[in-house]
C-alpha cells in the first residue's frame, strides 16, 4: 500500500497583540490629545468670553446690560480673569487715589464686570484730565492713558484759589501755590474771570512793561478788567478795545514814566483821555489841630 503522509500544520503567525502594538510616536500623540482637550475647551471658552466682552463694549452705555456684565465678570473671575495690574501713563498732577476712585475698579476685581466707557467718562470729569483712554487687555491688565491740561492761571474765587486752563476750565486746587510759583502763573479774580483771561493776556503780550508789573487782573461785572500793579496802582481798562487802551498806557509810561510814579488809579475807560489819580498826600496837622488831606483827588487829562 502506498504510504500516506500526514499534512504538516501551517506555521503559526505572530500574535496580533505584537503586530498591533502602537509605536512610541502614537503613544505620545494619544497622551498629547488627552492633554490638549481641556486646553481647547478653555480656549474656546475664552473666545466666547472675549466675544461677549466685545458685545458689551459696543453697547457699554446700556443699563439693561448691567446684569449681563456682572454675570460675565463673575464667570471670567472664576477662570482667573481679574484685574492684576493697572497701568497708568501720562499722570503728573492728577491725584492717584482720585483717579482710582474714578475708574471704579481695583486689583483683584473681575476685569469683565465693569463698563470701560463709564470709567472713561468719570476720569474725564477730573479737573486735570483733558482726554483719556481706558481699555482692558485680557487676561488681567487695565490700561489708562491720560492727557492732562496745562495750567494757565490761578483763579481767586471768593477766597478760594484754583488752577484754570486756557479754555477757562477749572482744574482743581491741588498744589496751587507751588504750581503758580514754578510756572509763574498770573492771578485772576472775580466771577467770569476764567472765561475772559486768555483774551486779556493775549492782548497784553506786546506790553511786557505792563505785564511785568502785574499782580492780579480783577474782573469787574463780567464786562471789563482792573489791573492791580506791584506799585499798588489800579489800571482800569475799558470793556472793549483793551489793546488800544494798553497801547496808550505804554506810550504814557514811555514819555512820563507814569507807572513809576506814586499813582493810585489810571483810568483808561474813556477812549479820548486818560484819568490819573495820584496817591493821597501824607496827612499834615493844621494850626487848628485838624488833619488836612488837601484835594480829594487830582485828575490829569491826556487827549488821544
Buried (B, 14 or more C-beta within 10 A) or exposed (E): EEEEEEEEEEEEEEEEEEEEEEEEEEEEEEEEEEEEEEEEEEEEEBEEBBEBBEEBEEEBEEEEBEEBBBEBBEBBBEEEBBBEEBEBEBBEBBBEEBBBEBBEBEEEBBBBBBBBBBBBBBBBEBBBBBEBBBEBEEBBBBBBBBEBBEBBBBBBBEEEBBBBBBEBBBBBBBBBEEBBEEBEBBBBBBEBBBBBBBEBBEBBEEBEEBBEBBBBBBBBEEEBBBBBBEBEBBBBBBEEEBBBBBBBBBBBBEEEEBBEBEBBBBBBEEEEBBBBBBBBEEEEEEEEEEEEEEEEEBEBEBEE
